[in-house]
Amino acid sequence: MYWTSKTRMITAIAATILVAGCASGTEAQFGDAVRDMTEKQIHDLDAAYNPDPEAPEGGDPERLNDVLDAHRNNAEDPTEDRGTLIMRPFR
């Protein structure tokens, strides 16, 4: 391609505008969404910061292991083929 001085000037201006658009203030907000989501995962912040002194500190390990085993063994096999899903538009 033959580059004239006008083409070079337009290309340089376009590149400058594109780079300037990337240099906006997003760095100052980087991570805000993650912090906001993490903060909102706790329903009752007062309970999280001041837990009930009579709350149980543990559980029966045998019962907890049985629950985990039941959860792991009763999960569906992800390799099982359930057939073809046919989607039809509304009529």
Sequence and secondary structure as in RCSB ss.txt:
>XXXX:A:sequence
MYWTSKTRMITAIAATILVAGCASGTEAQFGDAVRDMTEKQIHDLDAAYNPDPEAPEGGDPERLNDVLDAHRNNA
EDPTEDRGTLIMRPFR
>XXXX:A:secstr
    HHHHHHHHHHHHHHHHHHTSTHHHHTTHHHHHHHHHT S HHHHHS  TTS     HHHHHHHHHHHHHSS
  TT            
